[in-house]
């Protein structure tokens, strides 16, 4: 409970800061736009490649670890294969997860980079922040450093009904409850 109060105080302070960029991307990768070829061009061949079938679609997961991981990152996992309105795109990033080294992404660093989160809470005992733009950050238990950062497509929120209009049916809560715990990889079939 103390951690949630601390995050609330920090968020109140952060409201006084100018808004950050709207894109929830990192390192030249943006879910829904960046291609497998662009990731390869920027980061080279992955440490490990996994292929599997999800809902009858062929998907690919690239894992960058150790010396192949970007500077300051223990592990980066990139999932390719996304269903868009114009069809399935097997070479487009669906979701990617960063597992930063300690001291890389402090709470204030995250707020400075991505702005004030849409929600903050607790994921299995780990403080977390959720951004509608498509980012879920899970911190260590002391809320000092990000332990995992999951980048997805933007999460849309329902519009408020006009005055006098009937309320809209309840929307499903954001997918923050499916955020991987630090040190784990989301299932390759997980969809944002």
C-alpha positions in Angstrom: 0.0 0.0 0.0 2.9 2.4 0.8 4.3 1.8 -2.7 1.0 2.7 -4.3 0.9 6.0 -2.2 4.5 6.7 -3.3 3.6 6.3 -7.0 0.5 8.5 -6.5 2.7 11.3 -5.0 5.2 10.9 -7.8 2.4 11.0 -10.4 1.0 14.2 -8.9 4.4 15.8 -9.1 4.8 14.6 -12.7 1.5 16.2 -13.7 3.4 19.5 -13.5 5.9 18.3 -16.2 5.4 18.9 -19.9 3.8 16.0 -21.8 6.2 13.6 -23.5 6.0 12.1 -27.0 2.9 10.0 -27.8 4.6 7.1 -29.4 5.2 4.1 -27.1 8.3 2.9 -28.9 12.0 2.4 -27.9 15.2 2.1 -29.8 13.7 2.5 -33.2 11.0 -0.2 -32.6 7.3 0.6 -32.7 4.7 -2.2 -32.5 2.5 -2.3 -35.6 5.0 -0.4 -37.7 8.5 -1.7 -37.4 9.4 -4.7 -39.6 11.7 -7.7 -39.0 14.1 -6.3 -41.6 14.3 -3.0 -39.7 15.0 -4.7 -36.4 17.7 -6.9 -38.1 19.3 -3.8 -39.6 19.4 -2.0 -36.3 20.3 -4.9 -33.9 21.7 -7.6 -36.1 20.9 -11.3 -35.8 19.2 -12.4 -32.6 20.7 -14.7 -30.0 17.8 -17.1 -30.5 14.9 -17.3 -33.0 11.7 -19.2 -32.3 8.9 -19.9 -34.8 5.5 -21.1 -33.9 1.9 -21.1 -35.0 -0.6 -18.9 -33.2 -4.3 -19.1 -34.3 -3.2 -20.6 -37.6 -0.7 -17.8 -38.2 3.1 -18.3 -38.4 4.8 -16.1 -35.9 8.5 -15.5 -35.1 10.1 -14.4 -31.8 13.6 -13.0 -31.7 15.5 -12.9 -28.4 18.6 -10.7 -27.9 20.6 -11.7 -24.8 24.1 -11.1 -23.4 26.4 -9.4 -25.9 23.6 -9.3 -28.5 21.3 -7.3 -26.3 21.2 -3.5 -26.7 23.4 -1.5 -24.3 21.9 -1.3 -20.8 19.5 -4.2 -21.5 19.8 -7.7 -20.1 17.3 -9.2 -22.6 15.1 -7.9 -25.4 12.3 -10.2 -26.9 10.6 -9.1 -30.1 7.5 -10.9 -31.4 6.6 -10.6 -35.1 3.3 -11.4 -36.7 0.3 -9.1 -36.3 -3.2 -9.2 -37.7 -4.1 -5.8 -39.2 -7.3 -4.7 -41.0 -5.7 -5.5 -44.3 -4.5 -8.9 -43.3 -1.8 -10.8 -41.4 1.6 -9.2 -41.5 4.2 -11.9 -40.5 7.2 -9.5 -40.5 5.7 -6.7 -38.5 6.4 -6.3 -34.7 3.4 -7.2 -32.6 5.0 -6.7 -29.1 8.4 -6.4 -27.6 9.8 -6.7 -24.1 12.8 -5.1 -22.6 14.4 -6.3 -19.4 16.7 -3.4 -18.5 19.8 -3.6 -16.2 19.3 -2.0 -12.8 19.8 1.8 -12.7 18.8 2.2 -16.4 15.1 3.1 -16.2 14.2 4.8 -12.9 10.6 5.9 -12.3 11.4 9.5 -13.2 13.3 8.4 -16.3 10.2 6.5 -17.5 8.0 9.5 -16.8 10.5 11.9 -18.5 10.5 9.6 -21.6 6.9 8.5 -21.9 4.9 11.0 -19.8 2.4 10.5 -17.0 0.9 7.0 -17.1 -2.8 6.4 -17.6 -2.8 4.1 -14.5 -0.5 2.8 -11.8 -0.9 -0.2 -9.6 0.5 -3.5 -8.5 1.3 -6.6 -10.6 1.8 -9.6 -8.4 3.6 -7.5 -5.7 5.5 -5.4 -8.3 4.6 -1.7 -8.7 3.6 -1.0 -12.3 2.5 1.8 -14.7 0.2 1.5 -17.7 0.2 3.8 -20.7 -2.7 3.9 -23.2 -0.1 4.5 -25.9 1.0 0.9 -25.5 3.5 0.5 -22.7 3.4 -1.4 -19.4 6.3 -0.9 -17.0 6.9 -3.3 -14.1 9.3 -2.0 -11.4 11.3 -3.8 -8.7 9.5 -4.2 -5.4 11.1 -1.0 -4.0 10.0 1.0 -7.1 13.5 2.1 -7.9 14.1 0.6 -11.4 12.1 -0.9 -14.2 12.5 -4.6 -14.4 10.4 -5.1 -17.5 8.9 -2.8 -20.2 6.3 -4.3 -22.5 5.6 -2.3 -25.7 2.3 -3.1 -27.5 -0.1 -1.4 -29.8 -1.9 1.6 -28.3 -4.7 0.6 -25.9 -7.8 2.6 -26.7 -10.1 3.8 -23.9 -13.8 4.1 -24.3 -15.2 7.6 -25.0 -17.3 9.3 -22.3 -21.0 9.3 -23.4 -22.6 12.6 -24.3 -24.8 14.3 -21.7 -28.1 12.5 -21.5 -26.9 9.5 -23.5 -27.2 6.0 -22.2 -24.0 4.7 -20.7 -21.9 2.4 -22.9 -21.5 -1.2 -21.8 -18.6 -1.8 -19.5 -15.3 -2.1 -21.3 -12.8 -4.8 -20.6 -10.0 -3.6 -18.3 -6.6 -2.9 -19.8 -4.4 -5.9 -20.3 -2.1 -4.9 -17.5 -3.1 -8.0 -15.6 -1.4 -10.1 -18.3 1.9 -8.3 -18.0 4.8 -10.7 -17.6 6.5 -10.8 -14.3 10.0 -9.5 -14.3 12.4 -12.1 -15.7 9.8 -13.9 -17.7 8.8 -13.8 -21.4 5.2 -13.3 -22.4 3.8 -16.2 -24.3 4.5 -15.9 -28.0 0.8 -16.1 -28.7 -0.2 -13.4 -26.3 -1.9 -10.6 -28.0 -1.9 -7.0 -26.8 
